[in-house]
Amino acid sequence: MRMIVASTMLLLALSGCTSGGGTSGEHVLVKLTGTSKNSGRIGQATLSPRGDVTDVSAFVSGVPFGVTLPVRLYAFIYPGSCQQLGQQPAYELNSTVLTDHKGMADGWRLSRTAQVPLATLRSAPHALVLRTPPSDGGQDIFCGDLP
């Protein structure tokens, strides 16, 4: 029941968001899907251009059982897609790894900055990956393809 309530609240919160075409001032939405290590969880990231950098804000419905509190999530942008990630991340978004807990929604929010323009990210296939810290196994728990 708690998962249904959290998922419903997430979908309602995100229903008013729109996706832009990637020009200056527009936002891009990325659907995040839980990996096999975090099955059934969902999330969404918003990528916003800010000059030569891209702001990334994400909300995820939960993390696997056993992840140390407070939750720390590492974020990476890989070349390729969630089905076929590149060998190494193209961009690491880990100047901070703490997340904010969103109370009754039973979810976690994070904000990061990618040192790359959004137009560059959209010019070739890329995927956003969220990973647990090395102390929690360093497991990929969410992935989403950039449109």
N, C-alpha and C positions, 0 to 999 in steps of 0.2 A: 504494500500500500504506500509506504514511504517513497519508493522509487517512482510510482505512478504520479504521486503528488509533485515530486521534484521535477519529473519530466514534463508534466503539464505546465508547471510554473515557468520552466525554461522556455517552452514553446510559446507561451503567452508573452513572455518578456521580449522574445526575439521577433514576434510576428510583425512588429512595426518597423523593423529594419529593412533597408533597401540596399541593393547592390549597384554600384556604379560601373561605368565602363572603363575605369582606370585612368581617367584624365584628372588633372589637378583638382583637389577639393572633393573628389568622390571617394567613397569607401567600397571595399570589397569584402563580401562575407564568405567565410570558409566553414563548411560543415565539418565538424570533428567527430570521428567515430571511434569508439573504444576498440582497442586491439583485442586479441584473444586473451591477453593478460588483464583486460578491463571490460570484458564483454557486457553488452547491454547498456553501457554508459554512453551518453551523448554530450555534445558541446558545440559551441560556435565561436569563431574568432572573427574579429573585425580588423581589417588592415586599412589604415588611413595614411595617405601621403602627407609628408611634412618636409617639403624641400628635398634634400638629398637622403632623407631617412624615411622609414616606414614605421608608424606606431602600430603595435599589435596588442589588442585587448581581447581576452578570451574568457569564456565562462564554461566550466565543465560540470556535469551533474554529479561526479563523484570520482573517487580514486579506489584502487583495490584495497581490500582488507589487509591490514598490517603495515600500511604506509605510515611512517613516523609523523607525529604531530609536533609542531605545526607543519602542514604540508609544504613541501618544497618541490617545485616542478621545473625541470630544465626544458628549454624550448630551442628548437633548431629548425632551420629551413634547408631542406635538401633539394638538390636537383632531381628531376624525375617525378614520379608519382608514388602514392602510398603502396601501389602494387609492385613498384620497382624503384626503390630509393637508390640514389647515387651512393657511391662508396663512402664518401665523407660529406658532412654538412657543408653547404655553401656559406651559411651564416649561423653563428651562435648568438642567441639572445639571452645571455645569462649574466648580465651585470648584477642582477638581483634574481633570486630564485624563490623567494617567499610568495605565498598566495594569500588572498583574503577569503575568509569563510563567509558565506552569504546566508547564514542563519537558517530560517525555515525552508529555504529553497534547497538546503542540503547540497550546496554546490560550492565551487571554488572559482575565484576570479583572479586573473593575473594580467599585468600590463608590462609590456616590454617594448624595446626599440630595436629594429633591424637597421644596420648601417648600410642601407641600400635603398634607392628610390623604388617606389611601388611599380613604376613603369618597367623597370629592369626585371623585377620579379615576374611580371605578367608577360614578358617577352618570350619566355621559354617555360616549359613545365617545371613546377616546383611543388613541394609538399611541406606542410607545417607539422612537426612532430613534437609531442610533449612526452617527457621521459621522467621517471622517478630518479632521485639522486643515487649515486653509486652506493651509498649506505643502505638503500632500500632495493638494491639489485640492478639499478640502472636500466630498467625495463621501459620500452616504448609502450605507453598506455593510451595515447590518442594520436590519430593521424588525419589530416585533411588536405585534399588537393586544392591548390590555388586555381581559381577559374581563369 
